[in-house]
Amino acid sequence: MRILLPAVAALVLVGCSDPPTVHCGPGTFQFEDVCLPVDASIDSTAIDTREDVTGEVPTEVGAEADASLETGGDADALADALDTDAFDAEDGATDAPDSAAEAADVGPDSTAETLDAASDSADADTFEAPPGCTTASVLSSSKVPLIEAFPLETGILVVQQDQVRLISRDGSPLKAVAWPRLITAAALDSGRLIVVDKAAFRVVSTVDFSTISETFTADTCTLAAVTSKSRLVCLTSSASETPLLTYDLKTGVLLAKSKLYTSAQTLRPVPGTDELVAAYYANLVLYSVTSAGYVTTVGTAGVSDFYGTIAVLAFHTPTDHLVTPNGALHQLHAPTCFPGAGGGGCLPKDGVLGTLATGERFVGLTDDGANTVYGLVEKSGGYYCETGCTLQQIDGTKRVVVSQKTHTISSMRMITSFRRDPVCNTILVGHQRQEPGTLEYSYRLTALDY
């Protein structure tokens, strides 16, 4: 749901030293200066019968304004807290025993593995980062669809279709909690994780994964976004009579059912407002959530640059614009755009970033909430970074590239999550990957520097 993360205090960057050489035996791999077992990777056959796993991937990649992460403790305290059971039986959740969690997290499919060496990274050794950070590395890999990834002070939350995991910034596992139903969307709100599945949404503590509340929904939500006042707007089937449902996250009360037809591929909140931006096919739509919770259409605008991708919106915050895949700036609150205006004056194109060459496009976009935009640029004639993508850091005021770096990510397909990690100064890219020589797909989370 959220692409936006606020600026954080400056960090002192130091180089990461190489770990000592350890000769590990068969069935193990080196992590730091010890050998860990690798024979407990996720068994893909265990999910073959689960609904929707290999079909359409429901995902939500919306943007949120407030990313203040109140973790409530340091890393050691978190590690202690994560040893406790995550959910009580009365919450309706299925706890993953410690052994099962370890089995799901340990192994080459879940730890920080190098991106196919030369083919999947470029100049990773030139980036200086705090200890524990890795770049141009796969932090997570699984055949289960990746829904979202959220950087916290204590690690990275990885939300998959079947579980929620906490991993360190080098990819090593910290905690895994199996989910009783297929997860369809996720978001952060005031330091709490909101997990939406096919029957309910659950508010979860980011400290120990304990359930704060759980609410069963009136229909299955496929996309969701959190607006101001802690209200969850979820999109159900476009064939539904009331495809948009609004809930109060604090009470779990269903506030409103809105009769608006939409087949949005992306649903994101406008930072600090009760508005939402939806993108589908060749349209941008600006919605507003009323005090009673009803979702109303403010206006629409035609665009032609989404190319079927979904993680490709960023907010050009101080100047109140939205950035789209071709670098166009669309004004969010134009004087001609207001409820009842007919929509013609809404989201007008009002400039361009100007950093793209002819034929290039952004396949991923995010920002820091302070007028810096981060974009993954696909080169002319490229196909999802097969021939290399350039990750750009762009000054939104001057509209110039501050820094950039080219990465090659082999067999990358649809991007499902694209977020900035302010701790390591990297971009976390969640994406689908076609396994070479097959029609099978896996889902990876990769940290890229710029």
Backbone hydrogen bonds, N-H to C=O, Kabsch-Sander energy under -0.5 kcal/mol:
donor,donor_aa,acceptor,acceptor_aa,energy
3,I,1,M,-0.5
5,L,367,D,-1.0
13,L,11,L,-0.6
17,S,15,G,-0.5
24,C,22,V,-1.0
28,T,25,G,-1.3
29,F,36,L,-2.5
31,F,34,V,-2.5
34,V,31,F,-2.0
36,L,29,F,-2.8
38,V,27,G,-2.2
44,S,42,I,-0.8
46,A,43,D,-1.7
47,I,44,S,-1.6
48,D,45,T,-0.9
50,R,47,I,-1.4
53,V,50,R,-1.2
67,A,65,A,-0.8
69,L,67,A,-0.6
70,E,68,S,-0.9
71,T,69,L,-1.5
78,L,74,D,-2.2
79,A,75,A,-2.5
80,D,76,D,-2.0
81,A,77,A,-2.4
82,L,78,L,-2.5
83,D,80,D,-1.2
84,T,81,A,-1.6
91,D,88,D,-1.5
92,G,89,A,-1.9
93,A,88,D,-0.8
95,D,93,A,-0.7
101,A,97,P,-2.8
102,E,98,D,-2.4
103,A,99,S,-2.2
104,A,100,A,-2.0
105,D,101,A,-1.3
106,V,102,E,-2.6
110,S,107,G,-1.8
111,T,107,G,-1.8
112,A,170,D,-0.6
113,E,111,T,-1.2
113,E,138,V,-1.7
115,L,136,A,-1.0
116,D,114,T,-2.1
119,S,116,D,-1.8
120,D,115,L,-1.1
120,D,117,A,-0.7
121,S,117,A,-0.5
126,T,123,D,-1.6
127,F,124,A,-1.3
128,E,126,T,-0.5
129,A,14,V,-0.7
133,C,130,P,-2.0
134,T,169,R,-0.7
136,A,447,A,-2.3
137,S,447,A,-0.9
138,V,113,E,-2.8
139,L,137,S,-0.7
139,L,445,L,-3.0
140,S,445,L,-1.3
141,S,109,D,-2.2
142,S,443,Y,-1.8
147,I,145,P,-0.5
147,I,159,V,-2.7
148,E,159,V,-1.6
150,F,157,L,-2.4
152,L,155,G,-3.4
155,G,152,L,-0.5
156,I,167,I,-2.9
157,L,150,F,-3.0
158,V,156,I,-0.6
158,V,165,R,-3.2
159,V,148,E,-2.9
159,V,157,L,-0.6
160,Q,158,V,-0.7
160,Q,163,Q,-2.7
161,Q,145,P,-2.0
164,V,177,V,-2.2
165,R,158,V,-2.8
166,L,175,K,-2.7
167,I,156,I,-2.4
168,S,172,S,-2.9
171,G,168,S,-1.8
174,L,166,L,-2.5
175,K,166,L,-1.8
177,V,164,V,-2.6
179,W,162,D,-2.6
183,I,161,Q,-2.6
184,T,196,V,-3.0
185,A,196,V,-1.8
187,A,194,I,-1.9
189,D,192,R,-2.6
190,S,66,D,-0.5
192,R,189,D,-1.7
193,L,204,V,-2.6
194,I,187,A,-3.6
195,V,193,L,-0.6
195,V,202,R,-2.8
196,V,185,A,-2.7
196,V,194,I,-0.6
197,D,195,V,-0.5
197,D,200,A,-3.2
198,K,182,L,-1.4
201,F,215,T,-2.6
202,R,195,V,-2.9
203,V,213,S,-2.6
204,V,193,L,-3.2
204,V,202,R,-0.6
205,S,210,S,-2.7
206,T,191,G,-0.7
209,F,205,S,-1.3
211,T,86,A,-0.5
212,I,203,V,-3.2
213,S,203,V,-1.4
215,T,201,F,-2.6
217,T,199,A,-2.0
221,C,197,D,-0.7
222,T,235,L,-3.3
223,L,235,L,-1.2
225,A,233,V,-2.1
227,T,225,A,-0.6
227,T,231,R,-2.6
228,S,273,T,-1.6
230,S,227,T,-0.7
231,R,227,T,-0.7
231,R,228,S,-0.5
232,L,247,Y,-2.4
233,V,225,A,-3.0
233,V,231,R,-0.6
234,C,232,L,-0.6
234,C,245,L,-2.9
235,L,223,L,-2.7
236,T,234,C,-0.5
236,T,243,P,-3.3
240,S,237,S,-1.9
244,L,258,S,-1.5
245,L,234,C,-2.6
245,L,243,P,-0.5
246,T,256,A,-2.4
247,Y,232,L,-2.9
248,D,253,V,-2.5
249,L,230,S,-2.4
249,L,247,Y,-0.7
252,G,248,D,-3.1
255,L,246,T,-2.6
255,L,253,V,-0.8
256,A,246,T,-1.3
258,S,244,L,-3.2
260,L,258,S,-1.5
265,Q,279,A,-2.8
266,T,279,A,-1.4
268,R,277,V,-2.7
270,V,275,E,-2.4
273,T,270,V,-1.8
276,L,287,Y,-1.9
277,V,268,R,-3.5
278,A,285,V,-2.6
279,A,266,T,-1.7
280,Y,283,N,-2.0
283,N,280,Y,-1.9
284,L,301,A,-2.8
285,V,278,A,-2.6
286,L,299,G,-3.0
287,Y,276,L,-3.1
287,Y,285,V,-0.6
288,S,296,T,-2.5
289,V,274,D,-2.8
290,T,288,S,-0.6
290,T,294,Y,-3.0
293,G,290,T,-1.5
296,T,288,S,-3.0
296,T,294,Y,-0.6
298,V,286,L,-3.1
298,V,296,T,-0.5
299,G,286,L,-1.4
300,T,343,G,-0.6
301,A,284,L,-2.3
303,V,282,A,-2.0
309,T,306,F,-2.9
311,A,415,I,-0.5
312,V,310,I,-1.1
314,A,323,V,-1.3
316,H,314,A,-0.5
316,H,321,H,-2.9
317,T,315,F,-1.5
319,T,316,H,-0.7
320,D,317,T,-2.1
321,H,316,H,-1.5
322,L,330,H,-2.5
323,V,314,A,-3.1
324,T,328,A,-1.8
327,G,324,T,-2.6
329,L,351,G,-3.2
330,H,322,L,-2.8
330,H,328,A,-0.6
331,Q,329,L,-0.5
331,Q,348,P,-2.5
332,L,320,D,-2.3
333,H,320,D,-0.6
337,C,334,A,-2.3
338,F,336,T,-0.6
341,A,338,F,-2.3
346,C,343,G,-1.4
347,L,331,Q,-0.5
350,D,329,L,-4.1
353,L,327,G,-2.7
360,E,357,A,-2.1
361,R,378,E,-1.1
362,F,325,P,-3.2
363,V,361,R,-0.5
363,V,376,L,-2.9
364,G,376,L,-0.8
365,L,311,A,-1.4
366,T,374,Y,-2.0
367,D,3,I,-0.5
368,D,372,T,-1.6
373,V,371,N,-0.5
373,V,394,I,-2.3
374,Y,366,T,-2.9
375,G,392,Q,-1.9
376,L,364,G,-2.4
377,V,375,G,-0.7
377,V,390,T,-3.2
378,E,361,R,-2.8
378,E,376,L,-0.5
379,K,377,V,-0.5
379,K,388,G,-0.9
382,G,379,K,-2.3
386,E,383,Y,-1.3
388,G,385,C,-1.1
389,C,407,H,-3.6
390,T,377,V,-2.0
391,L,389,C,-0.6
391,L,405,K,-3.2
392,Q,375,G,-3.1
392,Q,390,T,-0.7
393,Q,403,S,-2.9
394,I,373,V,-3.3
394,I,392,Q,-0.6
395,D,400,V,-2.8
396,G,371,N,-2.5
396,G,394,I,-0.8
399,R,395,D,-2.2
400,V,395,D,-0.9
402,V,393,Q,-3.2
402,V,400,V,-0.5
403,S,393,Q,-1.2
405,K,391,L,-1.5
407,H,389,C,-3.5
409,I,385,C,-1.1
409,I,407,H,-0.5
410,S,408,T,-0.6
412,M,409,I,-1.2
413,R,432,Q,-3.4
416,T,430,G,-2.4
417,S,430,G,-1.7
419,R,428,L,-2.1
421,D,426,T,-3.2
425,N,421,D,-1.3
426,T,421,D,-1.5
427,I,448,L,-2.7
428,L,419,R,-3.6
429,V,427,I,-0.7
429,V,446,T,-3.1
430,G,417,S,-3.0
430,G,428,L,-0.6
431,H,429,V,-0.5
431,H,444,R,-2.6
432,Q,414,M,-3.0
433,R,442,S,-3.2
434,Q,411,S,-2.3
435,E,433,R,-0.6
435,E,440,E,-2.7
438,T,435,E,-2.0
442,S,433,R,-2.7
443,Y,142,S,-3.3
444,R,431,H,-2.7
445,L,140,S,-2.3
446,T,429,V,-2.5
447,A,137,S,-2.0
448,L,427,I,-2.5
448,L,446,T,-0.6
